[in-house]
């Protein structure tokens, strides 16, 4: 019984030392890289969406509406 309690105590101490090492680690380099990648992705996505919005608003939709009016104004 004492042996079982001693093994449990040793395993608990190993877990505490491991958790303390993880919690006190202050490197954070992975988080900074991830944050920069997310910010770059958001900015590039916004630029692509803005470009598509301008393209559809000024070029594609007016041309499409003219072609639809031309189809229905057939004088044949």
N, CA, C and O atoms as a printed pandas DataFrame, in Angstrom:
     atom_number atom_name residue_name chain_id  residue_number  x_coord  y_coord  z_coord
0              1         N          UNK        A               1    0.813   -1.188    0.000
1              2        CA          UNK        A               1    0.000    0.000    0.000
2              3         C          UNK        A               1    0.859    1.255    0.000
3              4         O          UNK        A               1    0.553    2.223   -0.696
4              5         N          UNK        A               2    1.950    1.237    0.791
5              6        CA          UNK        A               2    2.846    2.388    0.821
6              7         C          UNK        A               2    3.503    2.592   -0.536
7              8         O          UNK        A               2    3.738    3.724   -0.958
8              9         N          UNK        A               3    3.796    1.490   -1.212
9             10        CA          UNK        A               3    4.432    1.564   -2.516
10            11         C          UNK        A               3    3.495    2.222   -3.535
11            12         O          UNK        A               3    3.941    3.023   -4.356
12            13         N          UNK        A               4    2.219    1.894   -3.488
13            14        CA          UNK        A               4    1.234    2.478   -4.389
14            15         C          UNK        A               4    1.080    3.983   -4.137
15            16         O          UNK        A               4    0.990    4.772   -5.078
16            17         N          UNK        A               5    1.051    4.364   -2.873
17            18        CA          UNK        A               5    0.944    5.783   -2.527
18            19         C          UNK        A               5    2.193    6.535   -2.975
19            20         O          UNK        A               5    2.098    7.663   -3.460
20            21         N          UNK        A               6    3.352    5.923   -2.816
21            22        CA          UNK        A               6    4.608    6.558   -3.235
22            23         C          UNK        A               6    4.634    6.744   -4.757
23            24         O          UNK        A               6    5.066    7.791   -5.238
24            25         N          UNK        A               7    4.176    5.740   -5.522
25            26        CA          UNK        A               7    4.129    5.862   -6.986
26            27         C          UNK        A               7    3.179    6.978   -7.403
27            28         O          UNK        A               7    3.498    7.754   -8.303
28            29         N          UNK        A               8    2.019    7.068   -6.762
29            30        CA          UNK        A               8    1.056    8.124   -7.076
30            31         C          UNK        A               8    1.645    9.497   -6.779
31            32         O          UNK        A               8    1.469   10.439   -7.552
32            33         N          UNK        A               9    2.353    9.604   -5.642
33            34        CA          UNK        A               9    2.962   10.872   -5.272
34            35         C          UNK        A               9    4.044   11.278   -6.280
35            36         O          UNK        A               9    4.138   12.448   -6.651
36            37         N          UNK        A              10    4.857   10.315   -6.722
37            38        CA          UNK        A              10    5.918   10.601   -7.697
38            39         C          UNK        A              10    5.310   11.029   -9.033
39            40         O          UNK        A              10    5.787   11.974   -9.661
40            41         N          UNK        A              11    4.256   10.330   -9.464
41            42        CA          UNK        A              11    3.601   10.708  -10.730
42            43         C          UNK        A              11    2.975   12.090  -10.638
43            44         O          UNK        A              11    3.009   12.852  -11.605
44            45         N          UNK        A              12    2.400   12.424   -9.481
45            46        CA          UNK        A              12    1.810   13.736   -9.300
46            47         C          UNK        A              12    2.894   14.813   -9.338
47            48         O          UNK        A              12    2.684   15.877   -9.922
48            49         N          UNK        A              13    4.021   14.559   -8.740
49            50        CA          UNK        A              13    5.121   15.525   -8.757
50            51         C          UNK        A              13    5.656   15.718  -10.172
51            52         O          UNK        A              13    5.967   16.841  -10.571
52            53         N          UNK        A              14    5.764   14.625  -10.935
53            54        CA          UNK        A              14    6.205   14.740  -12.332
54            55         C          UNK        A              14    5.238   15.609  -13.126
55            56         O          UNK        A              14    5.653   16.457  -13.916
56            57         N          UNK        A              15    3.955   15.391  -12.909
57            58        CA          UNK        A              15    2.946   16.200  -13.594
58            59         C          UNK        A              15    3.017   17.661  -13.208
59            60         O          UNK        A              15    2.854   18.539  -14.055
60            61         N          UNK        A              16    3.261   17.927  -11.936
61            62        CA          UNK        A              16    3.365   19.318  -11.483
62            63         C          UNK        A              16    4.584   20.010  -12.074
63            64         O          UNK        A              16    4.511   21.172  -12.474
64            65         N          UNK        A              17    5.703   19.297  -12.130
65            66        CA          UNK        A              17    6.918   19.876  -12.709
66            67         C          UNK        A              17    6.710   20.139  -14.191
67            68         O          UNK        A              17    7.137   21.173  -14.704
68            69         N          UNK        A              18    6.055   19.207  -14.887
69            70        CA          UNK        A              18    5.792   19.391  -16.313
70            71         C          UNK        A              18    4.854   20.575  -16.550
71            72         O          UNK        A              18    5.096   21.386  -17.444
72            73         N          UNK        A              19    3.791   20.678  -15.760
73            74        CA          UNK        A              19    2.845   21.782  -15.902
74            75         C          UNK        A              19    3.511   23.114  -15.584
75            76         O          UNK        A              19    3.259   24.107  -16.266
76            77         N          UNK        A              20    4.359   23.150  -14.557
77            78        CA          UNK        A              20    5.050   24.387  -14.212
78            79         C          UNK        A              20    5.961   24.823  -15.354
79            80         O          UNK        A              20    6.045   26.011  -15.664
80            81         N          UNK        A              21    6.639   23.872  -15.975
81            82        CA          UNK        A              21    7.508   24.207  -17.102
82            83         C          UNK        A              21    6.736   24.765  -18.276
83            84         O          UNK        A              21    7.191   25.703  -18.932
84            85         N          UNK        A              22    5.572   24.200  -18.550
85            86        CA          UNK        A              22    4.740   24.689  -19.657
86            87         C          UNK        A              22    4.191   26.075  -19.350
87            88         O          UNK        A              22    4.174   26.944  -20.222
88            89         N          UNK        A              23    3.742   26.287  -18.117
89            90        CA          UNK        A              23    3.136   27.570  -17.763
90            91         C          UNK        A              23    4.144   28.703  -17.651
91            92         O          UNK        A              23    3.794   29.860  -17.883
92            93         N          UNK        A              24    5.380   28.396  -17.304
93            94        CA          UNK        A              24    6.380   29.451  -17.164
94            95         C          UNK        A              24    7.167   29.697  -18.445
95            96         O          UNK        A              24    8.024   30.580  -18.475
96            97         N          UNK        A              25    6.895   28.940  -19.500
97            98        CA          UNK        A              25    7.586   29.139  -20.771
98            99         C          UNK        A              25    7.110   30.445  -21.388
99           100         O          UNK        A              25    5.909   30.627  -21.586
100          101         N          UNK        A              26    8.005   31.336  -21.688
101          102        CA          UNK        A              26    7.641   32.651  -22.213
102          103         C          UNK        A              26    8.161   32.892  -23.623
103          104         O          UNK        A              26    8.309   34.044  -24.028
104          105         N          UNK        A              27    8.436   31.855  -24.366
105          106        CA          UNK        A              27    8.999   32.071  -25.702
106          107         C          UNK        A              27    7.965   32.728  -26.622
107          108         O          UNK        A              27    8.216   33.818  -27.135
108          109         N          UNK        A              28    6.818   32.096  -26.843
109          110        CA          UNK        A              28    5.733   32.705  -27.599
110          111         C          UNK        A              28    6.041   33.000  -29.046
111          112         O          UNK        A              28    5.269   33.707  -29.694
112          113         N          UNK        A              29    7.127   32.495  -29.582
113          114        CA          UNK        A              29    7.473   32.824  -30.969
114          115         C          UNK        A              29    6.457   32.247  -31.938
115          116         O          UNK        A              29    6.197   32.849  -32.980
116          117         N          UNK        A              30    5.886   31.117  -31.627
117          118        CA          UNK        A              30    4.875   30.533  -32.508
118          119         C          UNK        A              30    3.627   31.384  -32.568
119          120         O          UNK        A              30    3.016   31.508  -33.630
120          121         N          UNK        A              31    3.236   31.972  -31.459
121          122        CA          UNK        A              31    2.042   32.811  -31.420
122          123         C          UNK        A              31    2.232   34.095  -32.215
123          124         O          UNK        A              31    1.311   34.552  -32.892
124          125         N          UNK        A              32    3.419   34.674  -32.137
125          126        CA          UNK        A              32    3.682   35.907  -32.877
126          127         C          UNK        A              32    3.648   35.636  -34.377
127          128         O          UNK        A              32    3.069   36.418  -35.132
128          129         N          UNK        A              33    4.253   34.552  -34.813
129          130        CA          UNK        A              33    4.224   34.195  -36.228
130          131         C          UNK        A              33    2.802   33.947  -36.697
131          132         O          UNK        A              33    2.422   34.378  -37.786
132          133         N          UNK        A              34    2.026   33.266  -35.899
133          134        CA          UNK        A              34    0.633   32.994  -36.244
134          135         C          UNK        A              34   -0.163   34.285  -36.337
135          136         O          UNK        A              34   -0.968   34.443  -37.255
136          137         N          UNK        A              35    0.042   35.208  -35.412
137          138        CA          UNK        A              35   -0.688   36.475  -35.433
138          139         C          UNK        A              35   -0.330   37.290  -36.678
139          140         O          UNK        A              35   -1.203   37.909  -37.286
140          141         N          UNK        A              36    0.933   37.289  -37.051
141          142        CA          UNK        A              36    1.348   38.028  -38.254
142          143         C          UNK        A              36    0.735   37.400  -39.498
143          144         O          UNK        A              36    0.277   38.118  -40.387
144          145         N          UNK        A              37    0.719   36.079  -39.575
145          146        CA          UNK        A              37    0.119   35.406  -40.727
146          147         C          UNK        A              37   -1.376   35.692  -40.823
147          148         O          UNK        A              37   -1.896   35.886  -41.921
148          149         N          UNK        A              38   -2.066   35.721  -39.700
149          150        CA          UNK        A              38   -3.499   36.015  -39.708
150          151         C          UNK        A              38   -3.746   37.446  -40.162
151          152         O          UNK        A              38   -4.659   37.696  -40.949
152          153         N          UNK        A              39   -2.943   38.387  -39.676
153          154        CA          UNK        A              39   -3.123   39.785  -40.083
154          155         C          UNK        A              39   -2.864   39.965  -41.574
155          156         O          UNK        A              39   -3.607   40.684  -42.242
156          157         N          UNK        A              40   -1.834   39.333  -42.104
157          158        CA          UNK        A              40   -1.544   39.430  -43.537
158          159         C          UNK        A              40   -2.690   38.836  -44.347
159          160         O          UNK        A              40   -3.087   39.402  -45.365
160          161         N          UNK        A              41   -3.224   37.701  -43.904
161          162        CA          UNK        A              41   -4.337   37.067  -44.606
162          163         C          UNK        A              41   -5.575   37.953  -44.616
163          164         O          UNK        A              41   -6.263   38.049  -45.632
164          165         N          UNK        A              42   -5.861   38.598  -43.492
165          166        CA          UNK        A              42   -7.037   39.463  -43.413
166          167         C          UNK        A              42   -6.879   40.665  -44.340
167          168         O          UNK        A              42   -7.823   41.035  -45.038
168          169         N          UNK        A              43   -5.707   41.270  -44.353
169          170        CA          UNK        A              43   -5.486   42.446  -45.204
170          171         C          UNK        A              43   -5.563   42.064  -46.680
171          172         O          UNK        A              43   -6.205   42.762  -47.464
172          173         N          UNK        A              44   -4.919   40.967  -47.066
173          174        CA          UNK        A              44   -4.985   40.546  -48.467
174          175         C          UNK        A              44   -6.399   40.159  -48.875
175          176         O          UNK        A              44   -6.821   40.460  -49.992
176          177         N          UNK        A              45   -7.134   39.501  -47.996
177          178        CA          UNK        A              45   -8.521   39.146  -48.293
178          179         C          UNK        A              45   -9.383   40.386  -48.478
179          180         O          UNK        A              45  -10.229   40.427  -49.371
180          181         N          UNK        A              46   -9.172   41.393  -47.641
181          182        CA          UNK        A              46   -9.936   42.633  -47.778
182          183         C          UNK        A              46   -9.614   43.337  -49.092
183          184         O          UNK        A              46  -10.504   43.885  -49.741
184          185         N          UNK        A              47   -8.343   43.321  -49.481
185          186        CA          UNK        A              47   -7.980   43.948  -50.759
186          187         C          UNK        A              47   -8.596   43.216  -51.945
187          188         O          UNK        A              47   -9.067   43.849  -52.890
188          189         N          UNK        A              48   -8.596   41.902  -51.901
189          190        CA          UNK        A              48   -9.199   41.124  -52.994
190          191         C          UNK        A              48  -10.703   41.389  -53.065
191          192         O          UNK        A              48  -11.245   41.586  -54.152
192          193         N          UNK        A              49  -11.380   41.394  -51.913
193          194        CA          UNK        A              49  -12.819   41.663  -51.915
194          195         C          UNK        A              49  -13.136   43.072  -52.401
195          196         O          UNK        A              49  -14.108   43.269  -53.131
196          197         N          UNK        A              50  -12.333   44.050  -52.009
197          198        CA          UNK        A              50  -12.556   45.423  -52.475
198          199         C          UNK        A              50  -12.367   45.510  -53.987
199          200         O          UNK        A              50  -13.137   46.181  -54.675
200          201         N          UNK        A              51  -11.348   44.836  -54.501
201          202        CA          UNK        A              51  -11.124   44.831  -55.948
202          203         C          UNK        A              51  -12.269   44.178  -56.708
203          204         O          UNK        A              51  -12.698   44.686  -57.744
204          205         N          UNK        A              52  -12.763   43.061  -56.202
205          206        CA          UNK        A              52  -13.901   42.405  -56.848
206          207         C          UNK        A              52  -15.155   43.267  -56.790
207          208         O          UNK        A              52  -15.921   43.321  -57.753
208          209         N          UNK        A              53  -15.364   43.936  -55.670
209          210        CA          UNK        A              53  -16.523   44.817  -55.528
210          211         C          UNK        A              53  -16.472   45.950  -56.557
211          212         O          UNK        A              53  -17.477   46.261  -57.196
212          213         N          UNK        A              54  -15.300   46.559  -56.709
213          214        CA          UNK        A              54  -15.162   47.631  -57.706
214          215         C          UNK        A              54  -15.322   47.104  -59.117
215          216         O          UNK        A              54  -15.944   47.756  -59.955
216          217         N          UNK        A              55  -14.769   45.933  -59.389
217          218        CA          UNK        A              55  -14.869   45.345  -60.724
218          219         C          UNK        A              55  -16.309   45.036  -61.077
219          220         O          UNK        A              55  -16.754   45.355  -62.180
220          221         N          UNK        A              56  -17.045   44.424  -60.168
221          222        CA          UNK        A              56  -18.436   44.094  -60.444
222          223         C          UNK        A              56  -19.291   45.344  -60.529
223          224         O          UNK        A              56  -20.191   45.419  -61.366
224          225         N          UNK        A              57  -19.027   46.333  -59.673
225          226        CA          UNK        A              57  -19.854   47.534  -59.661
226          227         C          UNK        A              57  -19.667   48.417  -60.874
227          228         O          UNK        A              57  -20.628   49.036  -61.330
228          229         N          UNK        A              58  -18.468   48.495  -61.408
229          230        CA          UNK        A              58  -18.214   49.436  -62.498
230          231         C          UNK        A              58  -18.112   48.790  -63.867
231          232         O          UNK        A              58  -18.296   49.484  -64.868
232          233         N          UNK        A              59  -17.833   47.513  -63.964
233          234        CA          UNK        A              59  -17.594   46.896  -65.269
234          235         C          UNK        A              59  -18.600   45.803  -65.607
235          236         O          UNK        A              59  -19.235   45.850  -66.661
236          237         N          UNK        A              60  -18.745   44.852  -64.749
237          238        CA          UNK        A              60  -19.507   43.658  -65.105
238          239         C          UNK        A              60  -21.007   43.898  -65.052
239          240         O          UNK        A              60  -21.708   43.539  -65.999
240          241         N          UNK        A              61  -21.528   44.491  -63.979
241          242        CA          UNK        A              61  -22.975   44.661  -63.844
242          243         C          UNK        A              61  -23.565   45.632  -64.868
243          244         O          UNK        A              61  -24.619   45.323  -65.425
244          245         N          UNK        A              62  -22.951   46.794  -65.154
245          246        CA          UNK        A              62  -23.524   47.652  -66.200
246          247         C          UNK        A              62  -23.507   46.978  -67.575
247          248         O          UNK        A              62  -24.468   47.105  -68.334
248          249         N          UNK        A              63  -22.449   46.278  -67.896
249          250        CA          UNK        A              63  -22.371   45.584  -69.178
250          251         C          UNK        A              63  -23.425   44.487  -69.251
251          252         O          UNK        A              63  -24.054   44.294  -70.292
252          253         N          UNK        A              64  -23.614   43.779  -68.163
253          254        CA          UNK        A              64  -24.608   42.714  -68.109
254          255         C          UNK        A              64  -26.020   43.271  -68.260
255          256         O          UNK        A              64  -26.840   42.683  -68.965
256          257         N          UNK        A              65  -26.311   44.378  -67.619
257          258        CA          UNK        A              65  -27.657   44.963  -67.736
258          259         C          UNK        A              65  -27.903   45.472  -69.156
259          260         O          UNK        A              65  -29.024   45.366  -69.653
260          261         N          UNK        A              66  -26.888   46.020  -69.819
261          262        CA          UNK        A              66  -27.047   46.459  -71.213
262          263         C          UNK        A              66  -27.339   45.273  -72.118
263          264         O          UNK        A              66  -28.197   45.367  -72.995
264          265         N          UNK        A              67  -26.647   44.165  -71.923
265          266        CA          UNK        A              67  -26.864   42.987  -72.753
266          267         C          UNK        A              67  -28.257   42.401  -72.521
267          268         O          UNK        A              67  -28.894   41.933  -73.464
268          269         N          UNK        A              68  -28.734   42.424  -71.278
269          270        CA          UNK        A              68  -30.079   41.918  -70.993
270          271         C          UNK        A              68  -31.129   42.807  -71.639
271          272         O          UNK        A              68  -32.106   42.300  -72.189
272          273         N          UNK        A              69  -30.946   44.131  -71.583
273          274        CA          UNK        A              69  -31.891   45.045  -72.246
274          275         C          UNK        A              69  -31.866   44.848  -73.755
275          276         O          UNK        A              69  -32.904   44.925  -74.413
276          277         N          UNK        A              70  -30.695   44.596  -74.296
277          278        CA          UNK        A              70  -30.598   44.372  -75.740
278          279         C          UNK        A              70  -31.312   43.077  -76.140
279          280         O          UNK        A              70  -31.898   43.007  -77.220
280          281         N          UNK        A              71  -31.269   42.087  -75.310
281          282        CA          UNK        A              71  -31.965   40.822  -75.625
282          283         C          UNK        A              71  -33.456   41.025  -75.645
283          284         O          UNK        A              71  -34.128   40.520  -76.545
284          285         N          UNK        A              72  -34.005   41.754  -74.676
285          286        CA          UNK        A              72  -35.449   41.920  -74.576
286          287         C          UNK        A              72  -35.977   43.023  -75.494
287          288         O          UNK        A              72  -37.191   43.110  -75.681
288          289         N          UNK        A              73  -35.127   43.864  -76.072
289          290        CA          UNK        A              73  -35.559   44.898  -77.008
290          291         C          UNK        A              73  -35.397   44.422  -78.448
291          292         O          UNK        A              73  -35.148   45.230  -79.342
292          293         N          UNK        A              74  -35.532   43.157  -78.673
293          294        CA          UNK        A              74  -35.365   42.602  -80.019
294          295         C          UNK        A              74  -36.526   43.076  -80.906
295          296         O          UNK        A              74  -37.693   42.895  -80.559
296          297         N          UNK        A              75  -36.198   43.674  -82.037
297          298        CA          UNK        A              75  -37.200   44.236  -82.948
298          299         C          UNK        A              75  -37.316   43.400  -84.225
299          300         O          UNK        A              75  -37.326   43.951  -85.325
300          301         N          UNK        A              76  -37.399   42.131  -84.092
301          302        CA          UNK        A              76  -37.368   41.256  -85.260
302          303         C          UNK        A              76  -38.667   40.820  -85.684
303          304         O          UNK        A              76  -38.781   40.077  -86.659
